[in-house]
Structure formats: structure tokens, C-alpha cells
């Protein structure tokens, strides 16, 4: 194991003060337990193509671990989050990691990051280990719509605190159709996407929404590319229409940076191939600091020009203007300085924190670590159906469960109400790269615009 968040020790008294004062409660914290910790396995990418998403999540685990254990842990025992690097692998190493975690007694799993990775370890069709052993697995980042139905409804063990990309595909289609600032400049959309469980459904959902909104005038050019990064995308970009109004990239940062770089060159060489209002759109996969850094002329110089300047993108609204998100952010700042927080709170930080807290509440609700079905059923239960508790009321929520009261966890990222397929629903932000940084509130596409259409 490369790190054990539960064995990192006290990171400082500030977080304890923040957690306790935020709860505004006289709930007494049970005395520390020296018994065997409850193990929760965490498999994320700390190296490889998805490291830009995975590396910051280590600190989120530290915050959740310290907070949970500050309130006496779960079932009177400390919780230890065992973190392993899956290197963005989706085959042997990832499966070996999961097998090792489960063999070492993990009663739940967080991760992995990618949809293809989740399929490799949780799909019944490939004898996924977590599904075989009935171990709940929560991802805060895997968004493929295929994961909604790859396990049976209700009788499932995979959940996610981020919505599936049928919604994000709609959000991207809405933004492409109306354009930045409502300019409505895009009539011919090109979609360059990974030919995999992430890219294909996303592209299909965007295409359907874009055409529904644009009617007969809306046209889409679909360009699928391999998931593995290529040295050049000139052959793929040769498939662009004669005039492109806007372009959506459903890819990860290494490919995203190279695509933007080559498109910028094409804009210079063949300007007539792009409309005057041409704009590019990314997705949640590109909403990482790595996307900006890799686009710079000099990666080490933050003031260096970046080819991704001006790119827009969609992302689940995981930093909503709610008190729950504000409380989570304060807890995070109690651990880390503001500069660190600015880097780590991008992407799905709140979703990952919520996944860790939900696991702890579910185990407490189940009253056992030995019955995986009971833990699964408890996870459904604590996500909705009782009195609402947020990140600042974790101690109260644990106490309520111990007193046989129902709880409904309202997360930092949103309601976290799991449906029968383990999915949640949320709105989306539109981000924009401006002056070498993410402007994460360029626009918002509300949940109401996406559901029921």
C-alpha cells in the first residue's frame, strides 16, 4: 500500500475545532478505540493519464478520514482508508489492486476514476470482483451512462456521487446550441471523442440534444479516436466539416492538449475552415490543472502562454452555492493552505468527499462490517429518507444513527439521493480558461433544464 489515510495521525487540531464548532451540537465524541480499524479501499490514479484527477483526491481522503475518526470512527472503531495507485490501468494491475484490498479485509471501495476502469472490476459480464463479493463501490468520477445498467437495479453494489453523462451530454448540447453568452453561434458541431465507454455515450447524448434544440439547421460531425493518446491527430482532424462552428472534446488531458494545439495550428493555416465565432468545449475530464499546465509553452512557468486559453467546458456542479459546500470547504481549509485548496478543490473533490462520508454512514447504519448486503441497503437508506445532515453535522448524523434515527445525508456536492441504479442528479457549470486559470462559474445549466426533457 502506498498510503494509509487512516494511519496518517492527527494533521492538526484545527480540523477538529472546525468539525466540532460547525456541528453546533453538544454531541459527545466517543473515546478513541484501539481496536482493529475498519478498512475502506481506495484505488485511484496517482500516475498515468488520469493522475491530474487522482493526485488531488488523496488530500480529500485525509480530510474525510480525520473528520470521521474525530467523531469516534464507525461502530466504535477507527476507519482506515487504504490508498493504492492503479496507474490509470484498466486491466491486470487494477484488478490486482482490488483483489488485494478485498483480501486484506476492505469492506467498501472508493474509485476507480475512469468508467472503463469501473467496468473492469465491477461488471457482472467480466466477473467483476467487487460485484462478485458484494462489496459496495463508490466512484466520484466515472460518468459513463453504461454504468447505470451494467448491474441490476436495487440489487447492485456500484454507486456514484457524480451524475451519468446522459445529463452532461445534454448540458454540452445545450451550451453548444446557445453559445457563450447566449450568442447561438453554433450550427455545425464537431465532436471528437474517445471510442470507449466514456466517449461514445457522451457523444450520442450531446448529438441528440444539439439536434433537438437546433432542428433542421443543426448538423453534427462525429469523430471517434482511440482512448490511448496519439502523437498526432492530423488524420482525425482531417474529417472536420468544411466549416466548423464549435467543437466538443470528450477526451482526457493528454489528448485534449494535443487536440487543442493542433486545432490552433489549423486555425492559423486554414482560417476559412472555422467560423468567426468558433469555440471549443471540453468536459469534466479536462477540468483539471493538468489540462492548463500541459497547454503552456513552458510548463514550469505559470505566466507562460497556454494553447487552452479560451476553451470552455462542462462539469457537474460540484461546488454549488450551498451551506453544505461552504462547510466542506472550511473543513478542507482547516487542513491545507488556500493555495493548496485552490488546486485540489477543482474537479470532483466534493463528490469524492461525499462518497467517503456516505460509506462511513452506511456501515454505521448497517451495524456490522460482516454483512455486505446490509451495508448496501444502508447506503440507499442514508442517502435519503430522514432528517437532513450535511458535512458540518457528521457527528450528529452518526449519533442519530446510533440512536436508531433515520438520516438523509445532504452532501457538499448536492443531495446525493441514490436512485435504484445508484445514480444521482445534479446541475452543471460551464467553465472557461481565462488568464491561465479556470473560471468555474462562467455559466450554470440547472438541473431543471436537464431532467424530464
ZAPA-98818 format. One record per residue: residue number from 1; x negated, y negated, z negated of N, C-alpha, C in turn; residue in three letters. Coordinates in steps of 0.2 Angstrom, whole numbers. Each point is the difference from the previous one (the first is absolute). Layout:
N
  nr  n.px  n.py  n.pz ca.px ca.py ca.pz  c.px  c.py  c.pz rest
 NUM     X     Y     Z     X     Y     Z     X     Y     Z  ala
...
***
This chain:
453
  nr  n.px  n.py  n.pz ca.px ca.py ca.pz  c.px  c.py  c.pz rest
   1    -4     6     0     4    -6     0    -4    -6     0  unk
   2     1    -5     4    -4    -6     0     2    -5    -5  unk
   3     6     0    -3     2    -5    -5     6     3    -4  unk
   4     0    -2    -6     5     2    -4     3    -6    -4  unk
   5     6    -3     3     2    -6    -2     2     0    -8  unk
   6     3     6    -2     2     1    -6    -6     1    -5  unk
   7    -6     1     2    -5     0    -4    -5    -6     0  unk
   8     2    -5     3    -4    -6     1    -1    -4    -6  unk
   9     4     1    -5    -1    -3    -7     4    -7     1  unk
  10     0    -3    -6     4    -7     0    -4    -5     4  unk
  11     4    -3     5    -3    -5     4     0    -7    -3  unk
  12     3     0    -6     0    -7    -3     7     0    -4  unk
  13     0    -4    -5     6    -1    -3     5    -4     3  unk
  14    -2    -4     5     5    -5     3     6     4     3  unk
  15    -1     6     3     5     3     3     5     3    -5  unk
  16    -2     2    -6     4     2    -5     4    -6    -2  unk
  17    -3    -6    -1     4    -6    -2     5    -1     5  unk
  18    -2     0     6     5    -2     6     6     5     0  unk
  19    -2     6    -1     6     5     1     4     0    -6  unk
  20    -3    -1    -6     5    -1    -6     4    -6    -1  unk
  21    -3    -6     2     3    -6     0     6    -1     5  unk
  22    -2     3     6     5     0     6     6     4    -2  unk
  23    -1     5    -4     6     5    -1     5    -4    -5  unk
  24    -3    -5    -4     5    -4    -4     4     5    -5  unk
  25    -3     5    -3     3     5    -3    -3     2    -7  unk
  26     3     3    -5    -3     2    -6    -1     7     1  unk
  27     0     3     6    -1     7     1    -7     2    -3  unk
  28    -1     5    -4    -6     2    -3    -3     5     5  unk
  29    -7    -1     1    -4     4     4    -2     6    -4  unk
  30     2     6     2    -2     6    -3    -8     1    -1  unk
  31    -2     3    -5    -8     0    -1    -3     4     5  unk
  32    -6    -2     2    -4     4     5     0     7    -1  unk
  33     1     4     5     0     8     0    -7     2     2  unk
  34    -3     5    -3    -7     2     2     1     7     3  unk
  35     6     2     2     2     6     3    -2     0     8  unk
  36     1     5     3    -2     1     7     4    -5     4  unk
  37    -4    -4     4     4    -5     5     5     4     5  unk
  38     5    -4     2     4     2     5    -3    -3     7  unk
  39    -2     5     4    -4    -2     6     5    -2     6  unk
  40    -1    -5     3     3    -2     6    -5    -1     6  unk
  41     0     4     5    -5    -1     5     1    -5     5  unk
  42    -5    -3     2     0    -6     5    -5     1     6  unk
  43     3     1     6    -4     1     5     1    -6     5  unk
  44    -5    -4     1     0    -6     4    -7     0     4  unk
  45     0    -4     5    -5    -1     4    -5    -6    -3  unk
  46    -6     2    -2    -5    -5    -2    -5    -1     5  unk
  47     0     5     5    -4    -1     6     4     2     6  unk
  48    -3    -1     6     3     1     6     5    -6     2  unk
  49     4     2     5     4    -6     3     5    -3    -4  unk
  50     2     3    -5     5    -2    -5    -2    -3    -6  unk
  51    -7    -1    -1    -3    -2    -6     2    -7    -2  unk
  52     2    -4     5     2    -7    -1     6     0    -4  unk
  53     4     5     1     6     0    -4    -1     4    -7  unk
  54    -4     5     0    -1     4    -5    -4    -3    -6  unk
  55    -6    -3     2    -5    -2    -5     4    -5    -5  unk
  56     4    -5     2     3    -4    -5     5     3    -5  unk
  57     2     6     2     5     4    -4    -3     3    -6  unk
  58    -6     1     0    -3     2    -6     1    -4    -6  unk
  59     0    -7     1     1    -4    -5     7    -1    -3  unk
  60     5     2     5     7     0    -2     1     6    -5  unk
  61    -3     5     2     0     6    -5    -3    -1    -7  unk
  62    -5    -4     0    -3    -2    -7     5    -4    -4  unk
  63     4    -5     4     5    -4    -4     5     5    -2  unk
  64     3     4     4     6     4    -2    -2     5    -6  unk
  65    -6     3     1    -3     5    -5     0    -4    -7  unk
  66    -4    -5     0    -1    -4    -6     7    -2    -4  unk
  67     5    -2     5     6    -2    -3     4     6    -3  unk
  68     0     5     4     4     6    -2    -3     3    -7  unk
  69    -6     0     0    -4     3    -6     1    -5    -6  unk
  70     0    -6     1     1    -5    -5     7     1    -4  unk
  71     4     3     3     7     1    -3     1     7    -2  unk
  72    -6     3    -1     0     7    -3     0     6     5  unk
  73    -1    -2     6     0     5     6     7     3     1  unk
  74     0     6     2     6     4     2     1     6    -4  unk
  75     5     1    -3     2     6    -5    -6     1    -5  unk
  76    -2    -6    -3    -5     0    -5    -7     1     2  unk
  77    -1     1     7    -7     1     2    -2    -5     5  unk
  78    -7    -1     0    -2    -5     5     1     2     7  unk
  79     0    -4     5     1     2     7    -7    -2     3  unk
  80    -3     5     4    -6    -1     3     1     0     8  unk
  81    -1    -5     3     0     0     8    -6     2     3  unk
  82    -1     6     3    -6     2     3     0    -2     7  unk
  83    -5    -4     2     0    -3     7    -5     4     4  unk
  84     1     2     6    -4     3     4     0    -4     7  unk
  85    -6     0     3     0    -3     7     1     6     5  unk
  86     6    -2     4     1     5     6    -3    -2     6  unk
  87    -4    -5     0    -4    -3     6     4    -1     6  unk
  88     7    -1     0     5    -1     5     1     7     4  unk
  89    -3     5    -3     1     7     4     7     2    -1  unk
  90     2     4     5     7     2     0     0     8     1  unk
  91    -5     3    -2    -1     7     1    -3     3    -6  unk
  92    -6     4     1    -3     4    -5    -1    -4    -7  unk
  93    -4    -5     1    -2    -4    -6     6    -2    -4  unk
  94     5    -3     3     6    -2    -3     4     5    -4  unk
  95     0     6     4     4     6    -3    -4     3    -6  unk
  96    -7     0     1    -4     2    -6     1    -4    -6  unk
  97     0    -7     1     1    -5    -5     6     2    -4  unk
  98     6     1     4     6     1    -3     0     6    -4  unk
  99    -3     6     3     0     6    -3    -4     0    -7  unk
 100    -5    -4     0    -4    -1    -6     3    -3    -5  unk
 101     4    -6     2     4    -4    -5     5     5    -3  unk
 102     4     3     4     5     4    -3    -3     6    -4  unk
 103    -5     3     2    -3     6    -4    -3    -3    -7  unk
 104    -2    -6     0    -2    -3    -6     5    -3    -5  unk
 105     7     2     3     5    -2    -5     4    -6     2  unk
 106    -1    -4     5     4    -6     2     7     2     0  unk
 107     4    -4    -3     7     1     0     4    -4     5  unk
 108    -4    -5     3     3    -4     5    -6    -3     4  unk
 109     2    -2     6    -5    -3     5     2    -7     2  unk
 110    -5    -4     1     1    -7     3    -4     0     6  unk
 111     3    -2     6    -4     0     6     2     6     4  unk
 112    -3     1     6    -5    -4     3     2    -6     3  unk
 113    -4    -3     4     2    -7     3     4     1     7  unk
 114    -3     4     4     3     1     7     6     5     1  unk
 115     4    -2     4     6     5     1    -3     7     3  unk
 116    -5     0     4    -2     6     3    -3     4    -6  unk
 117    -3    -3    -5    -3     3    -6     5     3    -4  unk
 118     6    -4    -1     5     3    -4     3     6     3  unk
 119     1     0     7     2     6     3    -4     6    -1  unk
 120    -7    -1     0    -4     6    -1     0     3    -6  unk
 121     2    -4    -6     0     4    -6     7     0    -3  unk
 122     5    -2     3     7     0    -3     5     3     5  unk
 123    -1     1     6     5     3     5     1     7    -1  unk
 124     7     2    -1     1     7    -1    -2     4     7  unk
 125     0    -3     5    -2     3     7    -7     2     0  unk
 126    -4    -3    -4    -8     2     0    -1     3    -7  unk
 127     5     2    -4    -1     3    -7    -4    -5    -4  unk
 128     2    -6     0    -3    -6    -4     0     2    -7  unk
 129    -6    -1    -3    -1     3    -7     4    -4    -5  unk
 130     1    -6     0     4    -3    -5     8     2     1  unk
 131     2     1     6     7     3     0     1     7    -2  unk
 132    -5     4     2     0     7    -2     0     0    -8  unk
 133    -4    -4    -3    -1     1    -8     5    -5    -3  unk
 134     5    -3     4     5    -4    -3    -3    -6    -5  unk
 135    -5    -3     3    -3    -6    -4     2    -6     3  unk
 136     3    -5    -4     2    -6     3    -6    -4     3  unk
 137     0    -3     6    -5    -4     3     3    -6     2  unk
 138    -3    -6    -2     2    -6     2    -5    -4     4  unk
 139     2    -3     6    -4    -4     4     2    -7     0  unk
 140    -4    -5    -1     2    -7     1    -2    -3     7  unk
 141    -2     4     4    -3    -2     6     3     3     7  unk
 142     1     7    -1     2     4     6     7    -2     2  unk
 143     1    -2     6     7    -3     2     3     3     6  unk
 144    -3     6     2     3     3     6     8     2    -1  unk
 145     4    -2     4     7     3    -1     1     8     0  unk
 146    -5     3     3     0     7     0     0     3    -7  unk
 147    -3    -4    -5    -1     3    -7     7    -1    -3  unk
 148     5    -3     3     6     0    -3     4     7    -1  unk
 149    -1     3     6     3     7     0    -4     6     1  unk
 150    -7    -1    -1    -4     6     0     1     5    -6  unk
 151     3    -3    -5     2     4    -6     7     0    -1  unk
 152     3     5    -3     8    -1     0     2    -5    -5  unk
 153     6    -3     2     3    -5    -4     1     2    -7  unk
 154    -1    -4    -5     1     2    -8    -5     5    -2  unk
 155    -1     6     4    -4     5    -2    -7    -1     3  unk
 156    -3    -6    -2    -6    -2     3    -5    -2    -5  unk
 157    -6    -1     1    -5    -2    -5    -5    -5     3  unk
 158     2    -3     6    -4    -6     2     5    -6     0  unk
 159    -3    -5    -3     3    -6    -1    -4    -6     2  unk
 160     2    -6     2    -4    -6     1     3    -6    -2  unk
 161    -4    -4    -3     2    -7    -2     0    -5     5  unk
 162    -1     2     6    -1    -5     6     6     3     5  unk
 163     3    -5     3     6     3     5    -3     3     6  unk
 164     4     4     4    -3     3     6     0    -5     5  unk
 165    -3     2     6    -2    -5     5     6    -1     5  unk
 166     6     4    -1     6    -2     4     2    -7    -2  unk
 167    -1    -2    -6     1    -7    -2    -5    -4     2  unk
 168    -7     1    -1    -5    -4     2     0    -1     8  unk
 169     2     5     4     1     0     7     5    -5     2  unk
 170     6     0    -4     5    -5     1    -3    -7    -1  unk
 171    -3    -1    -6    -3    -6    -2    -5    -3     6  unk
 172    -4     4     2    -5    -2     6     4    -2     6  unk
 173     6     4     1     4    -2     6     3    -6    -1  unk
 174     3    -2    -6     3    -6    -1    -5    -6     1  unk
 175    -6     1    -3    -5    -5     0    -2    -1     7  unk
 176    -1     5     4    -2    -1     7     5    -3     4  unk
 177     6     1    -1     6    -3     4     0    -7    -2  unk
 178     0    -2    -6     1    -7    -2    -6    -4     1  unk
 179    -6     3     0    -7    -4     0    -1    -4    -6  unk
 180    -7    -2     0    -2    -4    -6     4    -6    -1  unk
 181     3    -2    -5     3    -6    -1     7     0     4  unk
 182     2     6     2     7     0     3    -1    -2     7  unk
 183    -6     0     3    -1    -2     7     3     4     5  unk
 184     2     7    -1     3     4     5    -4     1     6  unk
 185    -6     0     0    -5     0     6    -1     6     3  unk
 186     2     6    -3    -2     6     2     6     4     4  unk
 187    -1     1     6     5     4     4    -3     7     2  unk
 188    -7     0     1    -3     6     2    -5     2    -6  unk
 189     1     5    -4    -4     2    -5    -4     6     2  unk
 190    -6     0    -2    -5     6     1    -1     3    -7  unk
 191     1     7    -1    -2     3    -6    -5     5     1  unk
 192    -6    -2    -3    -6     5     0     0     4    -7  unk
 193     1     6     0     1     4    -6    -3     6    -1  unk
 194    -2     2    -6    -3     7    -1     5     5     3  unk
 195    -3     5     3     4     6     2     1     5    -5  unk
 196     3    -2    -6     1     5    -5     6    -2    -4  unk
 197     0     3    -6     6     0    -4     2    -7    -3  unk
 198    -5    -4     0     0    -7    -2     3    -5     6  unk
 199    -4     1     6     1    -5     5     6     2     5  unk
 200     1     6     1     6     2     5     7    -2    -3  unk
 201     2     2    -6     6    -3    -2     1    -7    -1  unk
 202    -6    -3    -2     0    -7    -1     2    -4     7  unk
 203    -4     2     5     1    -3     6     7     1     3  unk
 204     3     6    -2     7     2     3     5    -5    -4  unk
 205    -1    -1    -6     5    -4    -4    -1    -8     2  unk
 206    -6    -2     2    -1    -7     2     3    -1     7  unk
 207    -1     5     4     3     0     7     8    -1     0  unk
 208     3     5    -4     7     0    -1     3    -7    -2  unk
 209    -4    -3    -5     3    -6    -3    -1    -6     4  unk
 210    -6     0     4    -2    -6     4     5     0     6  unk
 211     1     6     3     5     0     5     7    -1    -2  unk
 212     2     2    -6     7    -2    -2     1    -7    -1  unk
 213    -6    -4    -2     1    -7    -1    -1    -4     6  unk
 214    -4     3     5    -1    -4     6     4     1     6  unk
 215     4     6    -1     4     2     6    -4     1     6  unk
 216     3    -1     6    -3     2     6    -6    -4     2  unk
 217    -1    -6    -4    -7    -3     2    -6     3    -4  unk
 218     2     4    -5    -6     3    -4    -3     6     4  unk
 219    -7     0     0    -3     5     3    -6     2    -5  unk
 220    -2     7     0    -5     2    -4    -4     5     4  unk
 221    -7    -1    -1    -5     4     3    -3     4    -6  unk
 222     0     7     0    -2     4    -5    -7     3     2  unk
 223    -5    -1    -5    -7     2     2    -2     4    -6  unk
 224     0     7     0    -3     4    -6    -7     1     1  unk
 225    -4     0    -6    -7     1     0    -1     5    -5  unk
 226    -6     3     0    -2     5    -5    -1    -3    -6  unk
 227     1     4    -6     0    -2    -6    -8    -2    -2  unk
 228    -4     4     3    -7    -1    -1    -3    -6     4  unk
 229    -4    -4    -4    -2    -6     3    -4     1     7  unk
 230     1    -4     5    -4     0     6    -5    -6     0  unk
 231    -5     1     4    -5    -5     1     3    -6     4  unk
 232     5     2     5     3    -5     4     7     2     2  unk
 233     4    -5     0     7     1     2     2    -3     7  unk
 234    -5    -1     4     1    -3     7     5     4     4  unk
 235    -1     6     0     5     5     4     7    -1    -3  unk
 236     1     0    -6     6    -1    -3     3    -7     1  unk
 237    -4    -5     0     3    -7     1     1    -1     7  unk
 238    -3     4     4     2    -1     7     7     2     2  unk
 239     4     3    -5     7     2     1     4    -6    -2  unk
 240    -2    -6    -2     4    -5    -2     4    -3     6  unk
 241     6    -3    -1     4    -2     5    -4    -6     4  unk
 242     3    -2     6    -3    -6     3    -1    -6    -4  unk
 243     6    -1    -4     0    -6    -5     2     3    -6  unk
 244    -4    -1    -6     2     2    -6     2    -6    -5  unk
 245     6     0    -3     2    -5    -4    -3     1    -7  unk
 246     1     6    -3    -3     1    -7    -2     8     0  unk
 247    -4     1    -5    -3     7     0     0     2    -7  unk
 248     3     6    -2     0     3    -6    -5     6    -1  unk
 249    -4     0    -5    -5     5    -1     2     4    -6  unk
 250     1     7     1     2     4    -6    -6     5     0  unk
 251    -6    -3    -3    -6     4    -1    -3    -2    -7  unk
 252    -6     3    -1    -4    -2    -6    -6    -5     2  unk
 253    -3    -3    -6    -4    -6     2    -6     2     5  unk
 254    -4     5     0    -5     1     5     3    -1     7  unk
 255     5     3     1     3     0     7     3    -7     1  unk
 256     3    -3    -5     4    -6     0    -5    -6     2  unk
 257    -6     0    -3    -5    -5     1    -3     1     7  unk
 258    -1     6     2    -3     1     7     5    -2     5  unk
 259     7     1    -1     5    -2     5     1    -7     0  unk
 260     0    -4    -5     0    -7     0    -6    -3     3  unk
 261    -6     3    -1    -6    -3     3     1     1     8  unk
 262     2     6     2     0     1     7     6    -5     4  unk
 263     6     0    -4     5    -5     2    -2    -7     1  unk
 264    -4    -2    -5    -3    -7     1    -4    -1     6  unk
 265    -4     5     2    -4     0     6     5    -1     6  unk
 266     5     5     0     4     0     6     4    -7     0  unk
 267     2    -3    -5     3    -7     0    -4    -5     3  unk
 268    -7     1    -1    -5    -5     3    -1     2     8  unk
 269     0     6     1    -2     3     7     6    -1     5  unk
 270     6     2    -3     6     0     4     6    -3    -3  unk
 271    -1    -7    -1     5    -3    -4     8     0     3  unk
 272     0     1     6     7     1     3     4     6    -2  unk
 273    -4     5    -3     3     6    -2     4    -1    -7  unk
 274    -1    -6    -3     3    -1    -6     4    -6     0  unk
 275     6     0    -3     4    -6     0    -3    -6    -4  unk
 276     2    -6     1    -3    -5    -4     1     1    -8  unk
 277     6     2    -1     1     1    -7    -1     7    -3  unk
 278    -5     4     3    -2     7    -2    -2     0    -7  unk
 279     2     5    -4    -2     1    -7     0     8    -1  unk
 280    -4     1    -5    -2     7    -2     3     2    -7  unk
 281     3     6    -1     3     2    -6    -3     6    -2  unk
 282    -2     0    -7    -3     6    -3     6     3    -4  unk
 283    -2     5    -4     4     3    -5    -3     1    -7  unk
 284     3     4    -4    -3     0    -7    -7     3     0  unk
 285    -1     4     5    -7     4     0    -5    -5     1  unk
 286     1    -6     3    -5    -5     1     0    -6    -5  unk
 287     5     1    -5     0    -5    -5    -5     2    -6  unk
 288    -6     0     2    -6     1    -4    -6    -5     1  unk
 289    -4    -1    -5    -5    -5     1    -5     3     5  unk
 290     0     7     1    -5     3     5     2    -3     7  unk
 291     6    -1     2     2    -2     6    -3    -7     2  unk
 292     0    -5    -5    -3    -6     0    -7     0     1  unk
 293    -3     4    -5    -8     0     0    -3     3     6  unk
 294     3     6     3    -2     3     6     0    -4     6  unk
 295     5    -5     0     1    -5     5    -5    -5     1  unk
 296    -4    -1    -6    -4    -6     0    -6     1     5  unk
 297    -3    -6     2    -6     1     4    -6     2    -4  unk
 298     0    -2    -6    -5     2    -6     4     2    -5  unk
 299     1     7    -1     4     3    -6    -2    -3    -7  unk
 300    -6    -2    -1    -2    -2    -6     1    -7    -2  unk
 301     2    -4     5     2    -7    -1     7    -1     1  unk
 302     3    -2    -6     7    -1     0     2    -6     4  unk
 303    -4    -5     2     1    -5     4    -1     1     7  unk
 304    -2     6     2    -1     2     7     6     1     4  unk
 305     1    -2     6     6     0     4     2     8     0  unk
 306     7     1     0     2     6     1     5     1     6  unk
 307     0     5     4     4     1     5     7     1    -2  unk
 308     1     2    -6     7     2    -2     4    -7    -3  unk
 309    -4    -6     1     4    -6    -2     6    -1     4  unk
 310     6    -1    -3     6    -1     4     4     6     1  unk
 311    -2     6    -2     4     6     0     5     0    -5  unk
 312     6     2     2     6     0    -5     1     8    -2  unk
 313     4     1    -4     1     7    -2     6     1    -5  unk
 314     2     6    -1     5     2    -4    -2     4    -6  unk
 315     3     0    -6    -2     4    -5     6     0    -5  unk
 316     1     6    -3     5     0    -5    -1    -6    -5  unk
 317     6    -3    -3    -1    -5    -4    -1     2    -7  unk
 318    -7     2    -1    -2     3    -6    -3    -5    -5  unk
 319     1    -7     1    -1    -5    -5     6    -5     0  unk
 320     6     3    -1     6    -4     0     0    -5    -5  unk
 321     4    -5     1     0    -6    -5     5     2    -6  unk
 322    -2     5    -4     4     2    -6    -5     0    -6  unk
 323     4     0    -6    -4     0    -6    -4     7    -1  unk
 324     3     5     3    -4     7    -1    -7    -1     4  unk
 325     0    -3     6    -6     0     3    -5    -5    -4  unk
 326     3    -5    -2    -4    -5    -4    -3     3    -6  unk
 327     4     4    -4    -3     4    -6    -5     5     2  unk
 328     1     3     6    -6     5     2    -6    -4     2  unk
 329     1    -6     3    -6    -4     2    -4    -2    -6  unk
 330     4    -2    -5    -3    -2    -7    -4     5    -3  unk
 331     3     6     0    -3     6    -3    -7     1     4  unk
 332     0     0     7    -6     1     4    -5    -6    -2  unk
 333     2    -6    -1    -5    -5    -1    -3     1    -7  unk
 334     4     3    -5    -3     2    -6    -6     4     0  unk
 335    -1     4     6    -5     5     1    -6    -4     4  unk
 336     2    -3     5    -5    -2     6     1    -8     1  unk
 337    -6    -3     2     0    -7     1     5    -1     6  unk
 338     1    -7     1     5    -2     6    -3     2     7  unk
 339    -6    -1     1    -3     2     6     1     7     2  unk
 340    -1     4    -5     1     8     1     7     1     1  unk
 341     4    -3    -3     8     1     0     2    -2     7  unk
 342    -3    -6     3     2    -2     7    -1     5     5  unk
 343    -6     4    -1    -1     5     5     4     7    -1  unk
 344     1     1    -6     3     7    -2     7     0     0  unk
 345     4    -6     0     7     0    -1     3    -1     7  unk
 346    -4     0     6     3     1     6     2     7     2  unk
 347     3     1     5     2     7     2     6     3    -5  unk
 348    -1     6    -2     5     3    -4    -2     1    -7  unk
 349    -3    -5    -3    -2     0    -7     6     1    -5  unk
 350     5    -4     1     6     1    -4     3     7     1  unk
 351     1     2     6     3     6     1    -4     6    -3  unk
 352    -7     0     0    -4     5    -3     1     0    -8  unk
 353     0    -6    -3     1    -1    -7     7     3    -2  unk
 354     5    -1     4     6     2    -1     0     8     0  unk
 355    -3     3     5     0     7     0    -3     3    -6  unk
 356    -6    -3    -3    -3     3    -6     5    -1    -6  unk
 357     3    -6     0     5     0    -6     6     4     0  unk
 358     2     1     6     6     5     1    -2     7    -2  unk
 359    -6     2     2    -2     7    -2     0     1    -7  unk
 360    -3    -5    -4     0     0    -7     7     0    -3  unk
 361     5    -4     2     6     0    -2     4     7     1  unk
 362    -1     2     6     3     7     2    -2     5    -5  unk
 363    -7     1    -1    -2     5    -5     3    -1    -7  unk
 364     0    -6    -2     3    -1    -7     7     2     0  unk
 365     4    -2     6     7     2     0     1     7     0  unk
 366    -4     4     4     0     7     1    -1     3    -7  unk
 367    -4    -3    -4    -2     3    -7    -5     6     0  unk
 368    -3     1     6    -4     6     1    -5    -1     6  unk
 369    -6     3     0    -4     0     6     0     7     3  unk
 370     4     4    -3     0     7     3     5     2     5  unk
 371     5    -5     1     6     2     4     0    -5     6  unk
 372    -3     1     5     0    -5     6     6    -2     3  unk
 373     5     5    -1     7    -2     3     3    -5    -5  unk
 374    -1     0    -6     3    -4    -5    -4    -7     1  unk
 375    -6     0     1    -4    -7     2     3    -3     6  unk
 376     1     4     5     3    -2     6     7    -4    -1  unk
 377     4     4    -3     7    -3    -2    -1    -6    -4  unk
 378    -4     0    -5    -1    -6    -4    -2    -6     4  unk
 379    -4     1     5    -3    -5     5     6    -4     3  unk
 380     5     4     3     6    -3     2     3    -4    -5  unk
 381     1     3    -6     4    -3    -5    -3    -7    -3  unk
 382    -7     0    -1    -3    -7    -2     0    -5     5  unk
 383     1     2     6     0    -5     6     6    -4     0  unk
 384     6     2    -3     6    -3     0     5     3    -5  unk
 385     5    -4    -2     5     3    -4     0    -2    -7  unk
 386    -4    -4    -3     1    -2    -7    -2    -7     0  unk
 387    -2    -2    -6    -2    -7    -2    -6    -2     4  unk
 388    -1    -6     3    -6    -1     4    -6    -2    -5  unk
 389    -6     2     2    -6    -1    -3    -5    -2     5  unk
 390    -4    -5    -1    -5    -1     5    -7     1    -3  unk
 391    -5    -2     4    -7     1    -2    -2    -3    -7  unk
 392     3    -5    -2    -1    -3    -7     4     3    -5  unk
 393     4     5     2     4     3    -6    -1     8     0  unk
 394    -7     2     3    -1     7     0     0     3    -7  unk
 395    -2    -3    -5     0     2    -7     8     2    -2  unk
 396     4    -5     1     7     1    -1     3     5     4  unk
 397    -2     1     6     3     5     4    -2     7    -2  unk
 398    -6     1    -2    -2     6    -3     3     2    -7  unk
 399     1    -5    -4     4     0    -6     7     2     1  unk
 400     3    -3     5     7     2     2     1     7     2  unk
 401    -5     2     4     1     7     2    -1     5    -6  unk
 402    -5    -2    -5    -1     4    -6     6     0    -4  unk
 403     4    -5     0     7    -1    -3     6     3     4  unk
 404    -2     4     5     6     3     4     4    -5     4  unk
 405    -3    -6     1     4    -5     4    -2     0     7  unk
 406     4    -2     5    -1     0     7    -4    -6     2  unk
 407    -5     0     4    -4    -5     3     1    -1     7  unk
 408    -1    -6     3     0    -1     7    -6    -5     1  unk
 409    -6     3     3    -6    -4     1     1    -4     6  unk
 410    -1    -7    -1     0    -5     5    -7    -2     1  unk
 411    -3     2     5    -7    -1     1    -3    -7     2  unk
 412    -6     0     0    -4    -6     3     2    -1     7  unk
 413     1     5     4     1     0     7     7     0     2  unk
 414     5     1    -5     7    -1     2     4     5    -5  unk
 415     6     2     2     4     4    -4    -3     7    -1  unk
 416    -3     3     5    -3     7    -1     6     5    -1  unk
 417     6    -1     3     5     5     0    -1     5     5  unk
 418    -2     6    -2    -1     6     5     7     2     2  unk
 419     1     1     7     6     3     3    -2     8     0  unk
 420     5     4     3    -1     7     0    -6     2     3  unk
 421    -3    -4     5    -6     2     4    -6    -3    -3  unk
 422     0    -3    -7    -6    -2    -3    -2    -7     3  unk
 423     5    -3     4    -2    -7     3     3    -6    -4  unk
 424    -3    -6     1     2    -6    -3     1    -5     6  unk
 425     4    -5    -2     1    -5     5    -2    -7    -3  unk
 426    -3    -4     5    -2    -6    -2     0    -5     6  unk
 427    -2    -6    -1     0    -5     5    -8     0     3  unk
 428    -1    -5     4    -7     0     3    -2    -7     0  unk
 429    -7    -1    -1    -3    -7     2    -3     0     7  unk
 430    -1    -6     2    -4     0     6    -6    -4    -2  unk
 431    -6     3     1    -7    -3    -2    -3    -3     6  unk
 432    -5    -4    -1    -3    -4     5    -7    -1    -2  unk
 433    -5     1     5    -7    -1    -2    -2    -8     2  unk
 434    -1    -3    -5    -1    -8     0    -6    -2    -4  unk
 435    -5    -3     4    -6    -2    -3    -4     5    -4  unk
 436     0     6     4    -4     6    -3     3     4    -6  unk
 437     7    -2    -1     3     3    -6     7     2     2  unk
 438     3     5    -4     7     1     1     5    -5    -3  unk
 439     4    -3     4     6    -3    -2     6     4    -1  unk
 440     1     3    -6     5     5     0     7    -1    -1  unk
 441     2    -7     1     7    -2    -1     2    -4     6  unk
 442    -3     2     6     2    -4     6     7     0     2  unk
 443     3     6    -2     7     1     2     2     6    -5  unk
 444     7     1    -1     3     6    -3     6     2     4  unk
 445     0     7     1     6     3     3     3     4    -6  unk
 446     6    -2    -1     3     2    -6     3     7     1  unk
 447     1     4    -6     3     6     0     6     1     4  unk
 448     4    -6    -1     7     0     3     0     0     8  unk
 449    -6    -2     2     0    -1     8    -2     7     3  unk
 450    -2     5    -5    -3     6     3     5     6    -2  unk
 451     4     0    -5     4     5    -2     7    -1     3  unk
 452     2     6     3     7     0     3     1    -3     7  unk
 453    -6    -1     3     0    -3     7     1     6     5  unk
***
